[in-house]
Amino acid sequence: MKIKRIAVIVLDGVGAGELPDAGLYGDKGSNSLSNTARVVGGLNLPNMGEIGLGNITPIEGVPPRTETRGAYGKCVEISKGKDSVTGHWELMGVEVKQPFPTYPNGFPPEVLDEFKRLTGLDVLGNKAASGTEIIKELGEEHVRTGKPIVYTSADSVFQIAAHEEVILIEELYRVCAIAREMLKGEHAVGRVIARPFIGENAETFTRTKRRHDYPLMSEHDTMLDTLIKAGYSVYATGKIDDLFGGRGITKTHHSVFNIESAQAMIDFMEEDFEGMVFANLVEFDMTYGHRNDAKGYGEKLEEFDAFLPKLQTRMKETDIGMIVADHGVDPTTKSTDHSREYIPLLVFGPRVKHNVNLGIRQTFADVAATIAEAFGVTPPQIGTSFLKEIVDY
């Protein structure tokens, strides 16, 4: 019986232990899952534990099992970097050989001067900062002067914040598109991000849902592109549309809330189609990991685990589910940056064999290679399929 649908769920920032080269990235000792469980006094994750999560890395409250209802392992990142674009591209079969540039001290004059020349705008900020803090710091000056706030973070991003009544949303998007076109070559950041906000003063400024990402586009086909070209469907939820620039997607539901994205995935599964459902659950990373909130991070893990059976009961005999991540963001370390970690790999579904240890996969792209074999499409340039290890044909 042919596999007709594969659901790939990315727990954004949920790493499973430091990679061998973690020290080069300042991430020695990082383990998002293990360290969070230790700090909060244990995690209650029975459903992912049943698939084999506790067999991947030690997790207080999630013991390893001799019998699992699915397949489990962990994956190495071969791409350079530790950001979301890099991780998602590699999951879909594209290696990033040069890390995207970062700007811990702000953007150099050649970048800012060209941006000002192209847009005719002067700017505020130009530093690495928290998005919520920088609008508190500079929002009132922005409202007074009309100058957009340009800032970055530990990630490879060029962010532009503007009050929606000072720079209209269409104009903000236009300016971001100019920046995306400008940032090439050595300054080809992973994402340009529009960060609109509203409010009367520093105490009431809040970011709105009209954020828009402008990612660097892959020069090579991702598995999303390959599936579309072969006549399959790709349904996306979370911020997948932002990470791939809307390319290779049949239908999208954008959300920055885990359970809303997970529910959209279930709604997609109610439809009759063949192809992939691709979900990114970003709250682990965006709301808790970057703020070193281990308690909130752990609670979100437990929330998703409790939701998982709702997806499992909707799965048909021809469906496969995969739970992965894109990088770590250990909320227990001093750093608020992403962490260079293994990612977990959990595979489940009515036809997935039980008690399968997939071991250490040598690239995230094994996910794409497995999808390619399941659907009989062109395999990615990197990655080794584990399809025959998890299902019988």
C-alpha positions, 0 to 999 in steps of 0.5 A: 500500500503506497504512502500517500501523505507524510506530516513533518512537524518541526519543533522549532529550537528543540535540540537533543544535545550538543553536536561534535562541533558545538564548541566552535559555535560557543554551544558546549554543553547545550542540550535543550531537552535534557537541560530543560527537564533537569532545571524544571524537575522533569517533563511529562511527555508520555506520547513522544516518550512512547515513540522513543523520545527518551531513547534519544537523549536523557530526559528526566521524566521521560525514561528510555523504553525497551519497546517503542511504538515507532522509530526514533533517532537523532540527526546531525546538521552538516550545513554551516550555521544554526538558524531556522532557514539553514535547518529547514533547508537541510531538512528539505534536502539543501545543504548550506555550505557558507553560514549566513552572515551575522552582525553582533555590532550592527550593520557596517556603513556600506550596508546602511548607506546603501539602504538609505540611498535606495529607500531615501530614509534615515534610520534609528538603531542599527544594533543587535537587540530584542525586538520588544525592547528596541521598540520601547527604547526607540519607538517614541523617537521613531514616531516623532521623526518617522525614521524606521528602526533597523536592528538585528539579533544573534540570527542572520536577520535584517529587521525593520520595525515601524509603527503602522500609523507612521509607516503604512504596512504596504510601505514597510513591506516595500522597504523590506523588499528593497532591503532583500534585493540589496542584501546579496553576496557577503551580506546575504542575510537569511531573512529580512523581517518587517516588524510592525507595531502599534501603541501610544507610547513606550509602555503600550507599544506592541508588535502586531501579527502583520510581521512578514519575512523575506527569506533568502531563496535557495538556488536549488530545488527543495523537497517542496519544489520537487513534490510540487513539480511531480504533481503532489501537494504541499500544505504548510502551517506555522512559519513555513511560508516565511522560511521558504518565501512561499515557494513550493507550497500549495496551501498555507496557514500562517501562525506563530502559535503552536496549537493553532498550527497543530490544529491547522495540520489536523484540518489539512489531514481531513482533506483528500490529497497526496503529498506533504503536510509541513508544520513549524511550531515556533513558540519553543524558540521565539517566545521561550528559548530566546528569553531563557524561560525554561519553565515556559519552554517545558510547558510548551513541550508538555502542551504539544505532547498532550495534543499529539494523540489528536493528530495520531487518531486522524492518521490513515493507513497510508500516512506517516508522521515525523517529529523533528527540529531545526536547531536547539535554543537551550533555555538554561544556558547564559546565551539567548542564541540558537544552539548547535545541537542534534535534532530529535527524529521520531517517526510514527503512524499506522504502518510504521514499525515498532522498536526501530532505532534509526541511530544517528543520521548523518544529515537532517536531509535524511528526512527529505530523502525518505520523503522522496523515496516514499513518493517516488520523486527525484531524491535530494543531492544529500541525505539517505532514506530510512524508508525501508527501515520503518515500513514494509513494502 
